[in-house]
Amino acid sequence: MNHSISSIQHKEFETTNNILFHSFKPLGVYKNQAGNQFLVIQRLHSIHEEAINISTALLAHGRDSILSEYLIKNGVIEILGHSIKEVKKSLIHFLKISNNLNTILLDQEGFHEIETTEGIYSCFIKNSNIHLPKQLPDGHQIILIENALRKIQAKNNIDLFNEKFHRILSLSPRLLVTLLFSLTSYFYKSFGISPLSLMLVGPTSIGKSIIQYFVGNIVKGNADVQTVNATTIGLHDYCSEQGTYSVNLEDAHGKKSADPIISLIMDVGNEARRLRSHLASSNTKPTKNMRCTLIISAEKDLKETAIEGNATLHGGVSSRIFSIHPGEYGMFDELCGFTQSSDLADFIKENSTMFSGVLGDLVVSSVAANLEEHKDRFKKDEKIIKRKILKSAGIDEDLSGPNHRILNGLTFCAFVGRLTIKYCHLNINRNDIDNAIGILFKELLTRSKNHNKKSQNDDTSIIKIIRNTIKNNMQKFRPFEQYILLKKPSVIGLHFQDELEDLYLIKPQKFKDLIGDRWDNKAFKQLAESGLIKTSKGRGHQYQKRFPNKQRINFIAISGSIMDE
């Protein structure tokens, strides 16, 4: 009994001595994508003033001046006239209160998994609205902060949208499929599906940017398109800050874009479950989680960009992105009653801003309301939808490797399209979706087949020579764990394998001895086009590998898939 009274008195003492208590309230604590923790407070009796996020790291010793400056900069003038010791005590008091609240702070649009006292709950945030497939346990609440609070008001409704666009969408596979990719990006994680990104490829002024502008407006509510002009880490960090929606990128071609864009596609496809190694140090650290997908526009195909940038493009990257190339009228398949493609493009651009977020808002709301039912339905319908896509593509063969994974992603896009039709949000029919996806998938397979034939017809194929060289010298390769044996003259290299990679790491001089004068830029180009060589930036044809003993050694790194005849 005495202990209880003492506890109440202690709480009253903390509240009385909290210099911020009568001006602010704690909303809770949250961690951002980088894993940094923040205490979030908000001014009392103010619904318009934004919440203030205070890094809990600023409460540590030695950060007093930074904390004080940050608070004043954000309008917390109540601290003036008080010692920083009093300020920190007040914030720590708020932190203790927050840790006892069952409040979930969400800072980004898209899908979230929420930890509660009764397990994990799903939640979708779209246009500052909260959509819960299942109500949270009593006592729990969600508060939106930062980007999750952004609201866009559409000027017109879905009926007028369909009136203006249903014919264009039904006659334009490239436009329709891009729209489906943008919608589907909200649902990969909630359905447990591996994400698939999209690349629009072709010369300038064919409608790539118009399509990105259109789907950005109609689905997310804005037409933000970022230029790929950043380092690999910079681009990754930008995308890791986004929610489970599509990020639009443009100009993803040229030497400088190769490494960043290839790395980003892989990170998005894997949701960034990997370690990043820093050249300047022996340390590795996990990359940040990735929730978004990509809609990329580029003047050159990913293979061309990889060759130009001396980068490796292996099957793992190719299986995580679907490419669309120009049709008869650039990125448009029909003129839809317009006299020229530029008139159609102008109509799309001028009218898309009238419907900011209208389709995305409705689809997210409808799917979220019956999430578990739709997940069960997808399991039942997946094979049927896949067969219809293959039939539309005129394909009756079994697919494997990258094409199989791409087909899985396209099947899920078609399923989301079906849900959109079911809820009367799109006035088109299922055949429009199946045919659009089937046509573009067939185009992808045809391009791939033609490329493979060209490589196979090269009589001086370096691929065959290297394959046979590795086969004939297999006993001279050691498992990567036995890297200490590299010093032996009889060992020509190591065989490295993990979940993502299978590489034959060959000593450069040994490789030269084995291949001789057959090794030149043309040979490298042939390997690079086939995704069979891995290189490090700034090291020509070589790849630098870091070993457990922190030593770094350069190799000619040949993909293990070269052995697949």
Helices and strands as residue ranges (DSSP letters): H 2-17, E 24-31, E 37-43, E 52-55, G 56-59, H 64-73, G 77-79, H 84-99, E 103-106, E 110-116, E 119-126, E 129-131, E 141-144, G 146-149, H 158-170, H 173-184, H 188-191, E 197-201, H 208-215, I 216-220, E 225-227, H 232-240, E 246-250, H 255-270, E 275-277, E 284-286, E 293-298, H 302-308, H 315-318, E 321-324, H 341-352, G 353-355, H 358-369, H 371-393, H 401-422, H 430-456, H 462-472, G 474-476, E 477-479, G 480-487, E 493-497, E 502-506, H 508-515, G 516-518, H 521-529, E 533-534, E 543-546, E 552-559, G 560-563
